[in-house]
């Protein structure tokens, strides 16, 4: 139903520039995209996303989020719902003709499933 490939890992932090420096300058990871609130590093197969934890997202400081690309987002969402899982975002529209379903694990972490 989903691939065994993690599409991205996101690290939320109030210290975005400090963490950016570690990955870009010390470790030499190439930056694929950057703005004032996010830095995306392209590694082999999986993106590393540094996300600024500010304002409404300030409580996410120090958390990790990850996502999977899926071929059948509706099927994955239905399976999760039928299994009694808590869906916090149900097939929200994204840019580039993609949609996302966000699963909130019992321990509080979020897992995104991205598809068409």
N, C-alpha and C positions, 0 to 999 in steps of 0.2 A: 504494500500500500504506500509506504514512503521509502525513499532511497535510504541507504545506510550512510549517506554523505551529509554532513552538517554544512549548510550553506554559509552560515556566519556565526560568530560568537561576538556578543556585545558586552563591553565592560562599561558600567556607568560610574562616573566619577565627577566630583566637584573640582578636581585638579586635572582638567583635561590637558592643559599645556605641559604640565610636568610629565604626565603619562605619555603624551605624544613624543616628547623628547626621548624618553627611554626607548620606545619602539622605533622611531625614525632615526635618531642620532646614534644611540648606543648599539642597537641591534640591526640597524640598516634596512628595515622593512620598507618596501616602496609604498608610497601613498597613492591610492587610486582616486580618492576624492577627499575634499576638506572644506569645511566652512567653520563659522564661529562656534558651532555646537556639536560637530561631529568630525571625526577623522576616520577614514576607511583605508585600511592597509590590505593590499592584495597579497596573500600568501598562496602557496600552491593548493588550489582547490577550495579553500575556505577563506572568507574575508574576516579580518579582525576589525571590529568597529568600536571606537572609543566614543562614548556618548556623554555629553555634559549633563550632569545631574543638577538642574537649577529649577527654581520656581515650583511648578506643580510636580516636577520629577525629582526634587531634592531628596526625597526619602529613598530614592533608588541608589544613592551613593553607595558604592561598594558591591552592588549586585551584578550578577552575570546573567545574560539572557542568550539563548541560541535559537536558531531556526533551521528548518528543513525545507527544501523545495519538494513539492509533491506534484504528481501528474493529475491526480483526481482530488482536488481540494474539497469538493462537495462530499465525496465518499469518506474522506478522512474525518471531516467535520461531523458527519452523520454517525460514524463509528464512535467518536469521542462522546457525542451527546447520548447515544444509545447505551454507552458504558457508564453513564452517570458522571462524566467529567465536567468540571466547571469551565465554560467557555466565556472569556471576558470580552472578546471581539469576535463577532461571527461574520466571516467573509467580507470584511471591510475592503472597499475599493482602494487600490494603490495606484501610483503612476505606472506607466509602461504596461498597461493591460494586465496587471497582476492583482490578486486579491490575497487577503491574509485572514487566517483564523488563529486566535491566540488562546492557548490552553493555560490555565493557571493550576499548577500542581498543588497538592494538599500542603506542601511545605512552603508555598508562596512564590516560587519561581515561575517565570513565564516561558513557554515554548511556543514559537511561531511556526505555522505551517503556511508556506507561500506557494500559490499556484494560480492557475487561470480559471 
